[in-house]
Amino acid sequence: FRRAMAVLGECGLDVCHPCRLTRADDLPRQIESALAQGIRLIIIGGGDGTLNAAVNLLAGHDVVLGVLPLGTANDFARAVGIPLTLEAACRTVVQGRVARVDLGRVNDRYFLSTVSIGFTAHAARRVLPWAKRYLGRGGYLLASARAFLGYRGFHARVHLDGRPLAYDALELVIGNGRFHSGGHLLAPDASLHSGRLVCYAFEGLSRWQLLKMALIVYRGRHIYHRQAHFATAGEIQIEAEPSQPVLVDGDRRGRTPVRATVIPGGLAVVAPATGE
């Protein structure tokens, strides 16, 4: 926090309402206070889950989001092109440009990057708080190993703008941005500027197929695999049998069914001065 404040100051930005949060429950009060004061640039330091919580408070307000990527995955920052080092991200906040990016909405919640259904969501339920804090991505790998032993796929009914599809799936991902799971490419045509959501399904039911999926996704080869299916839509509806936990921008948010839509240009964010 102190380093970020120092770098922002060195870049010429006078932060008028700095606040270091020790509890997630304090975020709504601080953002509501900033909005009441008419602050137009709100800088959030944290990971995808923290950004998601902030955006669900900021959506619909005439404000600009500045991002300091301090989390484990930082998928939204990657998609916007924000540098992952603190000093460079601070400079982007001060020297960058305001860009409009798409905002997703799933059921009653906004999302920035992804909605995950299947193995990733099951593994996230097993992430121990201490492991996430001290091991970072290693904490997720540990949880994935624990989830692997008892996991089987599910039957999914998917509607893409009303067009019905069905899969026996290990994983389903609805993507707004270009990346998921810590910088892995979601799909070749995924973009925060397309006005469309991407639906990615990896077919399979067995643990052997699950292990194969994990290795393929880790290497970024899933976009070429015959068991991986990609499509884009403005509205995506998913039902699962049995019902599956849902992960929204890395945090657990209920269970299926889900309905996801996209709000083109729904969020203003500070992006690097050069780029899309």
Stockholm file with secondary structure:
# STOCKHOLM 1.0

chainA/1-276         FRRAMAVLGECGLDVCHPCRLTRADDLPRQIESALAQGIRLIIIGGGDGTLNAAVNLLAGHDVVLGVLPLGTANDFARAVGIPLTLEAACRTVVQGRVARVDLGRVNDRYFLSTVSIGFTAHAARRVLPWAKRYLGRGGYLLASARAFLGYRGFHARVHLDGRPLAYDALELVIGNGRFHSGGHLLAPDASLHSGRLVCYAFEGLSRWQLLKMALIVYRGRHIYHRQAHFATAGEIQIEAEPSQPVLVDGDRRGRTPVRATVIPGGLAVVAPATGE
#=GR chainA/1-276 SS CHHHHHHHHHTTCCCSSCCCCSSGGGHHHHHHHHHHTTCCEEEEEECHHHHHHHHHHHTTSSCEEEEEECSSSCHHHHHHTCCSSHHHHHHHHHHCEEEEEEEEEETTEEESSEEEEEHHHHHHTTCCHHHHHHHTHHHHHHHHHHHHTTCCCEEEEEEETTEEEEEEEEEEEEESSSEETTTEECCTTCCTTSSCEEEEEEECCSHHHHHHHHHHHHTTCGGGCTTEEEEEESEEEEEEESCCEEEETTEEEEESCEEEEEEEEEEEEEECSSCC
#=GC SS_cons         CHHHHHHHHHTTCCCSSCCCCSSGGGHHHHHHHHHHTTCCEEEEEECHHHHHHHHHHHTTSSCEEEEEECSSSCHHHHHHTCCSSHHHHHHHHHHCEEEEEEEEEETTEEESSEEEEEHHHHHHTTCCHHHHHHHTHHHHHHHHHHHHTTCCCEEEEEEETTEEEEEEEEEEEEESSSEETTTEECCTTCCTTSSCEEEEEEECCSHHHHHHHHHHHHTTCGGGCTTEEEEEESEEEEEEESCCEEEETTEEEEESCEEEEEEEEEEEEEECSSCC
//
